[in-house]
Amino acid sequence: MDKVQIFSVFVSFFLLWVILHLIKIRRLGIQYSIVWLITGLVLLILSFWRDLLEKMAEWIGIHYPPSLLFLLGFFFSLIILLHFSVIVTQLTEMNKELAQKISLLNLEIEELRKKL
């Protein structure tokens, strides 16, 4: 193993440790941790098995195998951004509904106070 491979294995293990620690202290939800754990495992596998990265890059038609890692990182980022966009949209709708319900409840309270 050369220095770059040892470093990438270390970084992959560190990433997996951080993810597991965040899950343990409940700072990362299960629904998000699955994607991060898969990413950490893929990085670990590609760190140990360098030939796999080269074969995958050759199969896709990428001439410089580390570029495949950047491409995978880019797709991972797009998936995360899409996922968060869906969540933000859902939260926005829920927030709007809650604001409307609160307004209706405030209106009812004001009407009840006027009657008393």
C-alpha positions as CSV (number, residue, x, y, z in Angstrom):
1,M,0.0,0.0,0.0
2,D,1.3,3.4,-0.9
3,K,0.9,6.6,1.2
4,V,-2.2,7.9,-0.8
5,Q,-4.0,4.6,-0.3
6,I,-3.2,4.5,3.4
7,F,-4.4,8.1,3.8
8,S,-7.6,7.4,1.9
9,V,-8.3,4.3,4.0
10,F,-7.7,6.4,7.2
11,V,-10.1,9.1,5.9
12,S,-12.7,6.5,5.0
13,F,-12.6,5.0,8.5
14,F,-12.7,8.4,10.1
15,L,-15.7,9.3,8.0
16,L,-17.5,6.2,9.1
17,W,-16.6,6.8,12.7
18,V,-17.9,10.4,12.6
19,I,-21.2,9.2,11.0
20,L,-21.6,6.5,13.7
21,H,-20.8,9.0,16.4
22,L,-23.3,11.5,15.1
23,I,-26.0,8.7,15.0
24,K,-25.1,7.7,18.6
25,I,-25.5,11.2,20.0
26,R,-28.6,11.7,17.9
27,R,-27.3,14.5,15.8
28,L,-27.9,12.6,12.5
29,G,-31.2,11.0,11.7
30,I,-31.4,7.5,10.5
31,Q,-33.0,8.5,7.2
32,Y,-29.9,10.6,6.4
33,S,-27.3,8.3,7.9
34,I,-28.0,5.5,5.5
35,V,-26.9,7.6,2.5
36,W,-23.8,8.7,4.4
37,L,-22.9,5.2,5.6
38,I,-23.2,3.9,2.0
39,T,-21.0,6.7,0.8
40,G,-18.4,5.9,3.5
41,L,-18.5,2.2,2.7
42,V,-18.0,2.9,-1.0
43,L,-15.1,5.1,-0.3
44,L,-13.6,2.5,2.0
45,I,-14.0,-0.3,-0.7
46,L,-12.5,1.9,-3.4
47,S,-9.6,2.8,-1.0
48,F,-8.7,-0.8,-0.4
49,W,-9.5,-2.1,-3.9
50,R,-7.8,0.4,-6.2
51,D,-8.1,-1.9,-9.2
52,L,-11.9,-1.7,-8.9
53,L,-11.7,2.1,-9.3
54,E,-9.5,1.7,-12.3
55,K,-11.8,-0.9,-13.9
56,M,-14.9,1.1,-13.2
57,A,-13.3,4.2,-14.7
58,E,-12.2,2.3,-17.8
59,W,-15.6,0.7,-18.2
60,I,-17.3,4.1,-18.1
61,G,-14.7,5.6,-20.4
62,I,-12.9,7.9,-17.9
63,H,-9.2,8.1,-18.6
64,Y,-8.1,9.3,-15.2
65,P,-9.5,7.0,-12.5
66,P,-9.5,9.6,-9.7
67,S,-11.9,11.7,-11.8
68,L,-14.5,8.9,-11.2
69,L,-14.3,9.8,-7.5
70,F,-15.1,13.4,-8.3
71,L,-18.0,12.3,-10.6
72,L,-19.4,10.1,-7.9
73,G,-19.0,12.9,-5.3
74,F,-20.9,15.2,-7.7
75,F,-23.8,12.8,-8.1
76,F,-23.9,12.2,-4.4
77,S,-24.1,16.0,-3.8
78,L,-26.9,16.2,-6.4
79,I,-28.9,13.4,-4.6
80,I,-28.4,15.1,-1.2
81,L,-29.5,18.5,-2.6
82,L,-32.5,17.0,-4.2
83,H,-33.4,15.2,-1.0
84,F,-33.1,18.3,1.0
85,S,-35.1,20.3,-1.5
86,V,-38.0,17.8,-1.1
87,I,-37.7,18.1,2.7
88,V,-37.7,21.9,2.6
89,T,-40.7,21.9,0.3
90,Q,-42.6,19.6,2.7
91,L,-41.6,21.7,5.7
92,T,-42.7,24.9,3.9
93,E,-46.1,23.4,3.2
94,M,-46.5,22.2,6.8
95,N,-45.5,25.6,8.1
96,K,-48.1,27.3,5.9
97,E,-50.8,24.9,7.1
98,L,-49.8,25.5,10.7
99,A,-49.9,29.3,10.3
100,Q,-53.4,29.0,8.7
101,K,-54.6,26.8,11.6
102,I,-53.2,29.2,14.2
103,S,-54.9,32.2,12.5
104,L,-58.2,30.3,12.5
105,L,-57.8,29.4,16.2
106,N,-56.9,33.1,17.0
107,L,-60.0,34.2,15.2
108,E,-62.1,31.7,17.1
109,I,-60.6,32.9,20.4
110,E,-61.3,36.5,19.6
111,E,-64.9,35.7,18.7
112,L,-65.4,33.8,22.0
113,R,-63.9,36.7,23.9
114,K,-66.3,39.1,22.2
115,K,-69.2,36.9,23.2
116,L,-68.2,36.9,26.9
